[in-house]
Every structure is written in structure tokens, then in C-alpha cells.
């Protein structure tokens, strides 16, 4: 470390890597005399104020960095950018909610626990239930290890997260505040409900992100599956392997590769634009382009799943249906609308539900590609929860409340889709039963 920071090591870093070094002797090198870039930073270092290397300083660094980016990328006035960063800093450093007495919460929790125990005792007192329970003991022993694994890996973290959401403070200095974290989130911490970093704005971005991604995953996946399902297509196996590769590669590797391609100076996409005579784009300077960069990356990651599901569903459709439709004179579009699409829906519906849940929580792409830029406008709920936990003063209780709200939203979404699907299934079953009854009576 001493070699890198002083003497010859510092000169090599300054001359070769063009890094701003702290060793004053390194700046006497003749090779740096004409380097305007480094000399500018050297002049700024003369008037700079050293900052402590404390994790809490991120609450200062991040708003200041975003103010600088607003000015350099977006052309915003320095005074406006600094004012916005000052508001962000004040919001991040404001005191946590006041401590509350947990007695009422403990009483309510105890009563609920007693009611649950009483309900099970009442059930077990029924002789039929006792007999069924004794008969099922061998089966319970077979699934006990799976139950404990699910409890330790899924249920227990959910319970701990829900408990932490009732506390506030920074780091380990937590105190009980009840539902104050949820109130702060849902009221935008007393600010504008549609302002920067508001829960509702981030939720809107998350919903837009989920809907566009799932729609594009579905369109691209189904289109490619229909192409690969052609019996006369040569090298179908090779194409299938190549198109599944984006799904097989770890998502963080793909995200970093796409981030590099969107780089302003060195990215492949801007190189193509310049070769075509267009101006290079600062992809992360505006919401639309940054969101599009995230979207392109996640579509690349997500379409293979829908393609594989569609290929499996297509292989289960009997060829006799298409042959009969062709004999009846049906066009290719009519065969797709009347045969292919209706038979794909039962397989694609659960895939869409799972894809929506995965995309809703797609942290890697947003964090690694755009990083929430510009100014946090492309953050989604899960990345916003991460910011509150690790870059805004370790507000673990506030971040846990975000996580509980995310879980609640996804639980409601899943329940709604199951209810809608069950309702349609019941309607079809009733129509089928009515038709069968009518045939039986005729």
C-alpha cells in the first residue's frame, strides 16, 4: 500500500493510469506538465477539504455526486442542483421517529397467539381430527425436513423482516416505533406525495418497468418459439441453444456487459451510432434513455424463459388440429388465433405471473446498469429499499418496511391472478356441464 501511495508507485499511477494521487512529489514529473485533465484536478485538490472515511459519509457523497451529474449531464443550474441535493441530505439525516411503548403490541401479539393455540386445541379435541392426525404422522415425518428448510429459509426471514420494520434508528441503534415507518413511507416522509423518492412515484416506475418487460418477454419469446417450431427449419437445435444462452449466463454478468455497451465514450452502441453518422447518446443522463437501457438488458435476460415455455406448449398441440383447419381452408393467422393462441394461454398464464414477480424484484439490472440514474428516477421498489438500508444511513427498519410492502403488493397480485384464473375456469366448467346436460336431455 505504501508503494502504491508514495514515490515511484504514485508516479506510475499518475503517468500511466492518469489517477489523482496524494503524493505531492509525484506531481513534479515532467510527463504531467501538459496533462490538462490531471492538472485541473490537482488545482481543485489544493482547495479541497479532506473528508473522513466513514460509511455515514455516503449520505454526503451521494447527493453531492448526483448534483455534479445533474450539472454536467443534464445542463441543470448549479444552484438548483445543490438545492435539490441539500433537500435530499436533510431528508436522509433527519431524526428517526420517536420511541413508543411496545406494551400494546405485545398484548395484541399475545392475544393472537392464544387465539391460534386455542383454535388448534379445539380442533384436536375432535376425535375424527385426532384419528386423522395420528394416521398422517408417518407422512409428516417424511416432509419434516422440507418443512424445517422452508421455515428456516423463507418463513423465518419474513417474520424477522416484519419485526425489524417496527423499529427505527441507524445501524444497531434501534428502538421500537410501531407502524411509524409505514406511515412515513405512505406519506412520503411528510413531503410531496409525487416528489422525488416518493413511494408512489417509485411504485409507478416499478409497475411500468414490470408491465413493459413482461409484455416484451412474452412477444419476443412467443415469436421466436413459433419460428423455432417450424419443422422445416434447419439447425433448429443450434438456434435453440444460442437463444437460451442469455438465460443461462448469470444476470449480473449480463448486466455489466450491457452497462459497458451503453457507455458514453467506449460503448459499442454509441460506436454503432457514430458509424451511422448519428450523435452519441448519454444513456444515463435522462430518464427515458436510462430506462430504455435497463429495459433492453432485462428483455435480453427474460425472453428465453417465455420462449422455452412456449416451445413446450407448442409441442403438446396435436398436428391433427392444424391439418383439419387447413383442410377447412383456414389461413395461417386464423390457425394461430383459433388453435395456437387458445392452447398456449394455459401454459403462458402461470409463466406471466412468475415473470411479473421476478421482474418486479429485478434488483441486479437496475442496480448494475443505470444505478438508479439520473437522480434516482429509475429506481424500483427493491432497489429503493436497498438504498435506505445501505446508502442513506443504515435505516434498516425503514428498508424492512419497504420490503414488507413489496411482499404485500406481490401477494395481492398473485392472489388476484389466481382468483381471476379460477373464476374463468369455473365459468368454463359450468358451460361445459350445461352443454353436457343439454346433450343428455336431448
Residue pairs with C-beta under 8 A, 6 or more apart in sequence:
3 9
4 10
4 13
5 21
5 22
5 23
6 23
6 25
7 23
7 25
7 26
10 21
10 22
10 23
10 25
10 26
11 21
11 23
11 26
11 29
13 19
13 21
13 26
14 20
14 21
14 26
14 27
14 29
14 32
14 38
15 29
15 31
15 32
18 35
18 37
18 38
20 38
20 41
20 42
20 45
21 27
26 32
27 42
32 38
32 39
51 57
51 60
51 61
55 394
56 170
56 393
56 394
58 391
58 392
59 89
59 92
59 93
59 391
59 392
59 393
60 89
62 391
62 392
63 85
63 86
63 88
63 89
63 92
64 85
66 81
66 85
66 88
66 374
66 375
66 376
67 78
67 81
67 82
67 84
67 85
68 81
69 285
69 373
69 374
69 375
70 76
70 80
70 81
70 84
70 374
70 375
71 77
71 78
71 81
73 282
73 284
73 285
73 374
74 285
74 286
74 374
84 196
84 375
88 196
88 197
91 189
91 191
91 197
92 392
92 393
93 393
94 189
96 168
96 169
96 170
96 175
96 177
96 395
96 397
97 168
97 177
97 180
97 181
97 184
98 177
98 180
99 175
99 176
99 177
100 176
100 177
100 178
100 180
101 176
102 176
102 178
105 166
105 176
105 178
123 129
124 130
124 133
158 407
161 400
161 403
161 404
162 400
162 404
164 174
164 396
164 397
164 400
165 181
165 182
165 397
165 400
165 401
165 403
165 404
166 176
166 177
166 178
166 179
166 181
166 397
167 174
167 175
167 176
167 177
167 396
167 397
168 174
168 175
168 177
168 180
168 181
168 395
168 397
168 398
169 175
169 395
169 396
169 397
170 393
170 394
170 395
171 394
171 396
174 396
174 397
177 397
181 397
181 398
181 400
181 401
182 401
182 404
182 405
184 190
184 398
185 199
185 398
185 401
185 402
185 405
186 199
187 193
188 195
188 197
188 198
188 199
188 200
191 198
192 198
193 200
194 200
194 201
195 201
196 375
196 376
196 377
197 376
197 379
197 384
199 381
199 402
199 405
202 379
202 380
202 381
202 384
203 381
203 409
205 291
205 377
205 378
205 379
205 380
206 360
206 380
206 381
209 291
209 294
209 295
209 359
209 360
209 362
209 366
209 380
210 356
210 359
210 360
212 295
213 295
213 298
213 299
213 302
213 355
213 359
213 362
214 352
214 355
214 356
214 359
216 295
216 299
216 302
216 303
217 299
217 302
217 303
217 305
217 306
217 355
217 359
218 306
218 348
218 352
218 355
220 299
220 303
220 306
220 307
221 302
221 303
221 304
221 305
221 306
221 307
221 308
221 309
221 310
222 306
222 307
222 310
222 344
222 348
224 243
224 303
224 307
225 306
225 307
225 308
225 310
225 311
225 314
226 310
226 314
226 340
227 233
228 236
228 239
228 240
228 243
228 307
228 311
229 311
229 314
229 315
230 236
233 239
240 311
243 304
243 307
244 304
244 307
244 308
245 304
246 254
246 300
246 301
246 303
246 304
247 301
247 302
247 304
247 305
247 308
251 301
251 364
251 365
252 364
252 368
254 297
254 300
254 301
255 297
255 301
255 364
255 365
255 368
255 369
256 368
258 293
258 296
258 297
258 300
258 369
259 293
259 297
259 368
259 369
260 266
260 267
260 268
261 267
261 268
261 269
262 269
262 270
262 283
262 284
262 293
262 369
263 270
264 270
264 280
264 281
264 282
264 283
265 280
267 283
269 281
269 283
270 280
270 281
273 279
273 280
273 281
274 280
281 289
282 289
283 289
283 290
283 292
283 293
284 290
284 293
284 370
284 371
284 373
284 374
285 373
285 374
286 374
287 374
287 377
287 378
290 370
290 373
290 374
290 377
290 378
291 370
291 378
293 369
293 370
294 365
294 366
294 369
294 370
294 378
297 365
297 369
298 359
298 362
298 365
301 365
302 355
302 358
302 359
305 351
305 355
306 348
306 351
306 355
309 347
309 348
309 351
310 344
310 347
310 348
312 347
313 343
313 344
313 346
313 347
313 348
314 340
314 344
316 343
317 339
317 340
317 343
321 339
322 335
322 339
325 334
325 335
325 338
325 339
326 335
330 338
349 417
349 421
353 413
353 414
353 417
356 413
357 410
357 413
357 414
360 380
360 381
360 382
360 406
360 409
360 410
360 413
361 382
361 406
361 410
362 380
362 382
363 380
363 382
363 383
363 386
366 372
366 378
366 379
366 380
366 383
367 383
367 386
370 378
372 378
372 379
372 383
372 387
376 384
376 387
379 387
381 402
381 405
381 406
381 409
382 403
382 406
384 402
385 399
385 402
385 403
385 406
386 399
388 395
388 398
388 399
388 402
389 395
389 396
389 398
389 399
